[in-house]
Each structure stands twice: as C-alpha cells, then as structure tokens.
Amino acid sequence: MPFVSAPPCIERPGVVAGFTLSKYRVVDGIYVDLGLKPWLSLGVLFAQGEMYRPATDPTLALSNAPASQQSWLYYNSVSGFYWRDEPTPTTADDAFIGWVVTNGSTIIAVSNQQIAVAAAEDAVTVISLGPVIPIAAQDADAPPAPLWGLFASLLGYFEFNELQFAVQENISTVHTATFSVWSWDETAPVETALSAGIDEDDEALTAEDLGSFSEGDYAVLDGEIVILGEITGNAVAIARGQLGSTAAAHEASARLIRLTKTLITSTFAFGFFLEDTGHKWRHRVPFRDQRMVAMQCYVTNNVGNSPITTGALTASDDHGFRVLSGAQQDIVVQGVLGIQSTVAPPVYLPQTSSIRDLYARVDIAPDGADLVVDVLVDGEVLATLTIADGETVAHAEGRDLPAIPVDAPVTIDITGVGTTFPGQDLVVSIRL
C-alpha cells in the first residue's frame, strides 16, 4: 500500500501535534520516574472524526502499561486511551499515540513518533516508527557489579554520579539502576542510648528504651550498622557489622538510631553505557537533613540483575554522609562586649533544620581571659562557644546536636569576657 506524508485531519485519525511519550516527568527541575505509566505531553489529535485537545495533563487519564512487554497506546474518542499488545487498534479510526517497552516495574524504552497515512484511495492507516525491540537480544549474561560516586550539594540534595563498570561486558541493554539508601532523619531521629557498653564480640545489647524499635530493624551504633533480633524488654539480640560496616566496642550511653531504607531508581536508554557516557551521568535526589550511613546498588539488563555493590558511609567522624540545607543564620553584637543575657534579638529558622556547625568570631580578641558565649534555643543551652584568650575564633561541630525547631527563638548569652579587654564586635554563625 503506498504511504504518503500527510497531516491527520477530521478524516484521518492520528496526532496532529504533541502527545509525546516520555519515561520521565520533570517537576521543579527533578526527573520523576512514574514507574509503568509514561508521561504524555499535551497535544492535539483526531479520532472518529472528532478533535481531542485536552486542557489539562493527559497523563492522569492513562493506566499503567502492561509489565514486561512492548505495548502500543491508542486513543478512542468514546472510551479514551487504551493499551494493545500488538500494533493494531481496536477500532480502525482510533488514533495511534506511540509504544513503550517495560520490565517488571518501569518503562525502559519509548517510541519516537512518526505518522504516515495511506494515499487517498486507500484505507487510512497509522503506523509506528521502528521495529519491535527484541528483549535480551544483545547481552549474553547479567551485567557486572556497578561502581558510582556520591556528592552532597549543601542545598538539601545529594547526587549519584559517574555510574560505571570495572568490566565492560553485558552492559549494552542495561536499563535500570536500583539504589537502596539507609539513613536517619536528623530533625526527628528515632533513638535510644545503651545502658551498658558492649565489645566487638557481643551478640546482644541493653538500652534505655527499645519501645520504638522492632525485630528486623536496621540501626546505627556509632559507626557500626546492626540488625535487631528478638527484643525482650530493653534487651535485644544484634547481628553485627552489617552493610559493610565493622563491629566495634561501644560505650554506655552510645546512641542507637533506627534507620530507614529508601529505594531510588534511575533508567537508561539501551546502549547508554556503550558510549562512555557513564562518567557524565548524574541523578539528583532531595534528601534534606538526612544522614546516610550505607547504600547498595545493582543494575538490570534484559537478562537479569547484576551482583549488588554495598558500601558503608560510617567511617568518618560524622558516622555517615550528611545532606544539609546550606543555609546560615548570623547573630551580630557590635561594640565592646560585656557579660549579658539575650545580648541580641532572637532569630528564627524558616523550617526545622539540623546543624552543620557553629562559629563565634570577634574583630578584636579578648585579653586576660576567655570570651564565653552560650547559644540557646527556646531558652535552653544548645552549645557553648569559647574564644580563647588572645584568639578571635571558636568552633563547635553540629553532628551530635539536636535540630533547631522552626518556631524556637535562637538567642545568645555572653557569660565570660576578657579581664584586660573583653573583646569587640562579635558574630555568631549557625551553619545549617
């Protein structure tokens, strides 16, 4: 049958403009994966001699595409959008939109759209661009274990990057990377403290209150990750050194913090890793005020899943990888300093925030004694900053400090000054 290029019209079903299928939807600059539902842009089409031009997002009208197959999307002016497992519509004058290929949980390929119609003397037909994609046609085995980088933006986001492979085999149809991230919320940690110390060989611990913990929970204890076993009162069996961490001794009062597991997926076009583009790959994730302690990743091609790569992030002094907002609040006291409570007006945070660190600085150093500044939240001392005699800067880490609530006044008291000269022009900075 001779085909000619011609736009759809009231007599020819098909897409006039728009209605482009996509794996992702961009929301506030973030690529959002909708799983088995593709994103469909606004557009104009004809079906059954009727024009369809929605004013709102047509994605809401779509059902999920069938899993683990190639499916074709059509539109009928009466029944709406529907999926077919073959490239023929249910009704001859339904409009063809495009096709997708799925695995068990997400879309791994979508069609580019090309519309061809028959010559005027022939029946109108709509066809798709390109052949059916053969599943698992190019890789002989599952892919190798992945390697990747990690970066925190200090704007409440972290970023996976540079996804690569030590062995460049069976990566041509890699279509999905699945990350598992274990973390805890620094603004609302679920935690208790050890009531007695343990050494690296102990298989149980006792804590002050295990009421918020359950058997099977992952938890972090200093720099060690454990799995909780049977809980009896405030005693619990533990599996030591999990997720790549190392069993170690822990003192009484050490914090035991419950972890949350988050799954994050990213998808790729077939052949993405054959073009040496993995080092350019980035995947940004909003994760404000979370402290990540471990992660795992595996990738999937059309044969199966790779081995899992596991990494603990607890070896640093922070016992994790902190994702912070990057904001800062300053309290300024001008002039020669003196011992005084609430020496400056209170400041308030726009939202509850964990603390990166605190600094106190003076233009002219105290002489004869230390300058001592208390930072208070809602009247309670959060931290004490001591600028030593003759020095101009003091610093305190925020990793173990509680978060500052959104509605709590933050003030400073000066409780000690230099005896020969008290110090002058103070700035207290709270970095979030």
C-alpha positions as CSV (number, residue, x, y, z in Angstrom):
1,M,0.0,0.0,0.0
2,P,1.5,3.4,-1.0
3,F,2.0,5.7,2.0
4,V,2.3,9.5,1.8
5,S,3.2,12.1,4.4
6,A,0.0,14.0,5.3
7,P,-1.2,15.5,8.5
8,P,-4.2,13.9,10.3
9,C,-7.4,15.7,10.0
10,I,-11.1,15.1,10.6
11,E,-11.0,12.3,8.0
12,R,-7.6,10.9,9.1
13,P,-7.1,9.7,12.6
14,G,-3.8,10.4,14.4
15,V,-1.8,13.0,16.3
16,V,-1.6,16.5,14.8
17,A,0.9,17.8,17.4
18,G,2.2,17.0,20.9
19,F,1.2,13.8,22.8
20,T,4.8,12.8,23.1
21,L,5.6,9.9,25.3
22,S,8.4,10.2,27.9
23,K,10.0,8.0,30.5
24,Y,10.2,10.9,33.0
25,R,8.2,13.9,34.1
26,V,10.3,17.0,35.2
27,V,9.0,18.5,38.5
28,D,10.9,21.5,39.9
29,G,13.9,20.5,37.9
30,I,13.8,16.9,39.2
31,Y,13.3,14.0,36.9
32,V,10.4,11.9,38.3
33,D,10.0,8.3,37.3
34,L,6.3,7.3,37.1
35,G,7.0,3.5,37.0
36,L,4.9,1.8,34.4
37,K,3.0,4.9,33.5
38,P,4.7,7.1,30.8
39,W,4.4,10.9,30.9
40,L,2.3,12.2,28.0
41,S,2.5,15.8,26.9
42,L,-0.4,18.0,25.9
43,G,-1.4,17.7,22.2
44,V,-4.0,17.6,19.5
45,L,-5.3,14.5,17.7
46,F,-8.3,13.3,15.6
47,A,-10.2,10.0,16.3
48,Q,-13.6,9.0,14.9
49,G,-13.8,12.4,13.2
50,E,-13.5,14.2,16.5
51,M,-10.7,16.5,17.6
52,Y,-9.3,15.9,21.1
53,R,-7.3,18.7,22.6
54,P,-7.1,18.4,26.5
55,A,-6.5,21.5,28.6
56,T,-5.0,19.5,31.5
57,D,-2.3,16.9,31.7
58,P,-3.5,13.8,29.8
59,T,-1.1,11.6,31.8
60,L,-3.8,11.4,34.5
61,A,-6.1,9.6,32.1
62,L,-3.5,6.8,31.4
63,S,-3.5,3.4,33.0
64,N,-0.2,1.7,33.7
65,A,1.4,0.0,30.7
66,P,1.4,-3.8,31.0
67,A,4.6,-5.1,32.6
68,S,7.5,-6.9,30.8
69,Q,6.4,-6.4,27.2
70,Q,6.1,-3.9,24.4
71,S,2.7,-2.2,24.2
72,W,1.0,0.3,21.9
73,L,-1.1,3.2,23.1
74,Y,-4.2,4.3,21.2
75,Y,-7.0,6.9,21.8
76,N,-10.7,6.3,21.1
77,S,-13.0,9.4,21.2
78,V,-15.6,7.4,23.3
79,S,-13.5,5.2,25.6
80,G,-10.3,7.2,25.8
81,F,-6.7,5.9,26.0
82,Y,-6.0,2.2,26.0
83,W,-3.1,-0.2,25.6
84,R,-2.7,-3.0,23.0
85,D,-0.1,-5.8,22.9
86,E,0.1,-5.5,19.1
87,P,0.4,-2.6,16.7
88,T,-3.2,-2.6,15.5
89,P,-6.0,-0.5,17.1
90,T,-9.3,-2.0,18.4
91,T,-11.2,0.3,16.1
92,A,-9.8,1.3,12.7
93,D,-10.2,5.1,13.2
94,D,-8.6,5.2,16.7
95,A,-5.6,7.5,16.9
96,F,-2.1,5.9,17.5
97,I,0.0,7.7,20.1
98,G,3.2,5.6,20.4
99,W,4.6,2.5,22.1
100,V,6.6,1.7,25.3
101,V,8.7,-1.3,26.4
102,T,8.6,-2.2,30.1
103,N,10.3,-4.6,32.5
104,G,8.6,-5.8,35.7
105,S,8.4,-2.3,37.3
106,T,9.2,0.5,35.0
107,I,9.5,1.7,31.4
108,I,12.8,1.1,29.7
109,A,12.1,2.5,26.2
110,V,9.6,4.7,24.4
111,S,8.9,5.4,20.8
112,N,9.7,8.4,18.7
113,Q,6.6,9.3,16.9
114,Q,6.1,9.3,13.1
115,I,2.7,9.3,11.5
116,A,2.1,8.0,8.0
117,V,-1.3,7.8,6.3
118,A,-2.4,6.0,3.2
119,A,-3.0,7.6,-0.1
120,A,-6.5,9.0,-0.6
121,E,-7.7,5.9,-2.4
122,D,-6.7,3.5,0.3
123,A,-7.8,2.9,3.9
124,V,-6.4,5.2,6.4
125,T,-3.6,3.5,8.5
126,V,-1.4,4.8,11.3
127,I,2.0,3.1,11.9
128,S,4.7,3.5,14.5
129,L,8.4,4.3,13.9
130,G,10.8,1.4,14.2
131,P,10.6,-2.3,14.8
132,V,9.6,-4.2,17.9
133,I,12.6,-4.3,20.3
134,P,13.8,-7.8,20.9
135,I,14.2,-8.5,24.6
136,A,17.6,-9.7,25.7
137,A,18.9,-9.7,22.2
138,Q,22.3,-8.1,22.8
139,D,23.6,-9.2,26.2
140,A,24.6,-12.8,26.9
141,D,24.5,-12.6,30.6
142,A,23.6,-10.3,33.6
143,P,25.7,-7.2,33.9
144,P,28.7,-6.8,36.2
145,A,28.5,-5.0,39.6
146,P,28.3,-1.2,39.3
147,L,30.5,1.5,40.7
148,W,29.4,5.0,41.4
149,G,30.2,8.3,43.0
150,L,28.3,10.4,45.6
151,F,28.1,14.2,46.1
152,A,26.2,16.4,48.5
153,S,25.1,19.9,47.2
154,L,24.6,21.5,50.6
155,L,21.2,22.6,49.2
156,G,19.2,19.7,50.6
157,Y,20.1,17.4,47.7
158,F,22.6,14.6,47.1
159,E,23.7,13.3,43.8
160,F,24.6,9.9,42.5
161,N,27.2,10.3,39.7
162,E,29.6,8.5,37.4
163,L,27.9,5.1,37.2
164,Q,30.5,2.8,35.6
165,F,31.7,-0.8,35.5
166,A,35.1,-2.3,36.1
167,V,34.3,-4.9,33.4
168,Q,32.8,-3.6,30.1
169,E,30.7,-6.7,29.4
170,N,27.0,-7.3,29.1
171,I,26.1,-3.6,29.6
172,S,24.5,-2.8,26.2
173,T,20.9,-3.4,27.4
174,V,21.4,-2.0,31.0
175,H,18.2,-0.1,31.5
176,T,17.8,0.4,35.3
177,A,19.9,1.1,38.3
178,T,18.3,0.4,41.7
179,F,19.8,2.1,44.8
180,S,19.0,1.3,48.4
181,V,19.9,4.0,50.9
182,W,19.9,3.5,54.7
183,S,19.6,6.8,56.6
184,W,18.1,8.6,59.6
185,D,16.3,11.9,59.8
186,E,18.4,14.4,61.8
187,T,15.4,16.5,62.6
188,A,13.4,13.7,64.2
189,P,15.7,10.7,65.0
190,V,14.2,7.5,66.5
191,E,16.8,6.7,69.0
192,T,17.8,5.4,72.4
193,A,21.1,5.0,74.3
194,L,23.0,2.0,75.5
195,S,22.6,1.4,79.2
196,A,25.8,-0.7,79.3
197,G,28.8,-0.8,77.0
198,I,29.5,-3.7,74.6
199,D,32.6,-5.0,72.9
200,E,33.1,-6.1,69.3
201,D,32.1,-9.7,70.0
202,D,28.9,-9.2,72.0
203,E,25.7,-10.5,70.3
204,A,23.2,-8.6,72.4
205,L,22.8,-5.2,74.0
206,T,20.7,-3.4,76.6
207,A,19.3,0.1,76.0
208,E,17.3,2.6,77.9
209,D,14.1,2.3,75.9
210,L,13.5,0.0,72.9
211,G,9.8,0.8,72.7
212,S,10.2,2.4,69.3
213,F,12.2,-0.4,67.8
214,S,11.2,-3.7,66.2
215,E,12.8,-7.0,65.3
216,G,14.4,-6.8,61.9
217,D,15.1,-3.0,62.2
218,Y,18.5,-1.8,60.9
219,A,20.1,0.6,63.3
220,V,23.4,2.5,63.6
221,L,25.5,2.5,66.7
222,D,28.4,5.0,66.4
223,G,30.0,3.8,63.1
224,E,28.6,0.3,63.1
225,I,25.3,-0.9,61.5
226,V,23.4,-3.7,63.2
227,I,20.2,-5.6,62.6
228,L,18.0,-6.0,65.6
229,G,16.8,-9.5,66.5
230,E,14.4,-10.7,69.2
231,I,13.6,-7.9,71.7
232,T,12.9,-8.8,75.4
233,G,12.1,-5.7,77.4
234,N,15.1,-3.4,76.8
235,A,17.5,-6.2,75.7
236,V,17.9,-7.2,72.1
237,A,20.0,-9.6,70.1
238,I,22.0,-8.0,67.3
239,A,23.7,-9.0,64.1
240,R,26.9,-7.1,64.0
241,G,28.8,-5.3,61.2
242,Q,26.1,-5.1,58.6
243,L,26.1,-3.4,55.2
244,G,29.9,-3.2,55.0
245,S,30.4,-1.6,58.5
246,T,32.8,-3.1,61.1
247,A,31.9,-4.5,64.5
248,A,33.5,-2.4,67.3
249,A,33.2,-1.7,71.0
250,H,30.7,0.9,72.1
251,E,30.4,2.7,75.5
252,A,27.4,3.0,77.7
253,S,25.3,6.0,76.5
254,A,26.2,5.5,72.9
255,R,23.3,6.4,70.6
256,L,21.4,3.6,68.9
257,I,19.4,5.2,66.0
258,R,16.8,3.4,63.8
259,L,17.4,3.5,60.1
260,T,15.0,4.0,57.2
261,K,15.6,2.3,53.9
262,T,14.8,4.3,50.7
263,L,14.7,2.8,47.2
264,I,15.8,5.1,44.3
265,T,15.8,4.0,40.6
266,S,17.2,5.6,37.5
267,T,16.7,4.4,34.0
268,F,18.8,4.5,30.8
269,A,18.3,4.1,27.1
270,F,19.7,1.0,25.5
271,G,23.4,1.4,24.7
272,F,23.9,4.3,27.1
273,F,27.0,2.7,28.7
274,L,28.5,1.6,25.4
275,E,29.2,5.3,24.5
276,D,31.5,6.0,27.5
277,T,28.8,8.3,29.0
278,G,28.5,6.8,32.4
279,H,31.1,9.2,33.8
280,K,28.8,12.1,32.8
281,W,25.7,10.6,34.4
282,R,24.0,12.4,37.3
283,H,20.9,11.6,39.4
284,R,19.9,14.3,41.9
285,V,17.7,13.3,44.9
286,P,16.1,15.7,47.5
287,F,17.2,14.4,50.9
288,R,17.4,17.4,53.2
289,D,18.6,16.8,56.8
290,Q,19.1,13.1,56.3
291,R,22.3,11.3,57.3
292,M,23.1,8.4,55.0
293,V,25.0,5.5,56.6
294,A,25.0,2.9,53.8
295,M,23.9,2.2,50.3
296,Q,23.6,-0.6,47.8
297,C,23.2,-0.7,44.1
298,Y,22.5,-3.2,41.4
299,V,21.8,-2.7,37.7
300,T,19.5,-4.6,35.4
301,N,19.7,-5.6,31.8
302,N,17.3,-7.7,29.8
303,V,18.9,-10.9,31.1
304,G,18.8,-10.1,34.8
305,N,20.3,-8.3,37.8
306,S,24.0,-7.6,38.4
307,P,25.7,-8.5,41.7
308,I,25.0,-6.0,44.4
309,T,27.6,-3.4,45.4
310,T,27.4,-2.4,49.1
311,G,29.2,0.5,50.8
312,A,29.1,1.8,54.4
313,L,29.5,5.5,54.9
314,T,30.1,5.4,58.6
315,A,33.9,5.6,58.8
316,S,34.1,9.4,59.0
317,D,33.7,11.4,62.2
318,D,30.1,12.1,61.2
319,H,29.4,8.4,61.2
320,G,27.6,9.0,57.9
321,F,27.1,11.3,54.9
322,R,25.1,14.4,55.9
323,V,22.8,16.1,53.4
324,L,22.4,19.7,54.7
325,S,20.5,22.7,53.6
326,G,23.4,25.1,53.2
327,A,21.7,27.9,55.0
328,Q,23.2,30.1,57.6
329,Q,21.9,32.3,60.5
330,D,24.1,35.1,62.0
331,I,23.7,36.9,65.3
332,V,25.6,40.1,65.4
333,V,26.7,42.1,68.5
334,Q,28.5,45.3,67.7
335,G,30.9,47.2,70.0
336,V,32.8,46.3,73.1
337,L,31.4,43.2,74.7
338,G,30.2,42.6,78.3
339,I,28.5,39.8,80.3
340,Q,24.9,39.9,79.3
341,S,21.9,37.6,78.7
342,T,20.0,37.8,75.3
343,V,22.6,40.2,74.0
344,A,20.9,40.4,70.6
345,P,17.3,40.0,69.3
346,P,16.3,36.3,68.7
347,V,16.4,34.8,65.2
348,Y,14.0,32.1,63.9
349,L,14.7,29.4,61.3
350,P,12.3,29.2,58.3
351,Q,12.0,25.4,58.9
352,T,13.3,22.8,61.3
353,S,16.9,22.2,60.5
354,S,19.8,20.1,61.6
355,I,23.1,21.9,62.3
356,R,26.3,21.6,60.4
357,D,28.4,23.6,62.8
358,L,28.7,26.9,64.8
359,Y,31.3,29.7,64.8
360,A,31.9,32.6,67.0
361,R,34.2,35.4,65.7
362,V,35.4,38.8,67.1
363,D,37.2,41.6,65.4
364,I,39.3,42.3,68.5
365,A,40.3,39.3,70.7
366,P,39.6,39.1,74.4
367,D,42.6,39.7,76.6
368,G,43.2,38.4,80.1
369,A,40.5,35.6,80.0
370,D,38.4,33.6,77.6
371,L,35.3,35.0,75.9
372,V,32.4,32.5,76.5
373,V,29.2,32.6,74.5
374,D,26.2,30.3,75.1
375,V,23.9,29.6,72.1
376,L,20.3,29.0,73.4
377,V,17.3,27.5,71.7
378,D,14.0,28.3,73.3
379,G,15.9,29.3,76.5
380,E,17.9,26.1,76.7
381,V,21.7,26.0,76.1
382,L,22.4,24.3,72.7
383,A,26.2,24.8,72.6
384,T,28.9,26.9,74.3
385,L,31.5,28.6,72.2
386,T,34.7,29.6,73.9
387,I,37.1,32.1,72.2
388,A,40.4,31.6,74.0
389,D,42.3,34.5,75.5
390,G,44.1,36.3,72.6
391,E,42.2,34.4,69.9
392,T,39.4,35.6,67.6
393,V,37.5,32.4,66.5
394,A,35.8,29.5,68.2
395,H,34.1,26.5,66.5
396,A,31.7,23.7,67.5
397,E,30.6,20.7,65.4
398,G,26.9,20.2,64.9
399,R,26.9,16.5,64.1
400,D,25.7,15.5,67.6
401,L,23.5,18.5,68.4
402,P,19.7,18.4,68.2
403,A,17.9,20.1,65.3
404,I,16.6,23.6,65.8
405,P,12.7,23.7,65.6
406,V,11.1,26.1,63.2
407,D,9.2,28.1,65.9
408,A,12.0,28.2,68.5
409,P,13.8,31.5,69.3
410,V,17.6,31.3,69.0
411,T,19.5,33.7,71.3
412,I,23.0,34.1,72.7
413,D,24.2,34.9,76.2
414,I,27.7,36.2,76.9
415,T,28.8,34.5,80.2
416,G,32.5,35.4,80.3
417,V,34.8,38.1,78.8
418,G,38.4,39.1,78.9
419,T,39.6,40.8,82.1
420,T,42.0,43.2,80.5
421,F,39.9,43.7,77.3
422,P,36.6,41.9,76.9
423,G,36.6,41.6,73.2
424,Q,34.8,43.5,70.5
425,D,32.3,43.1,67.6
426,L,31.0,39.5,67.9
427,V,29.3,37.4,65.2
428,V,27.8,34.0,66.0
429,S,27.1,31.9,62.8
430,I,24.9,28.8,62.8
431,R,25.6,26.9,59.6
432,L,22.7,24.5,58.7
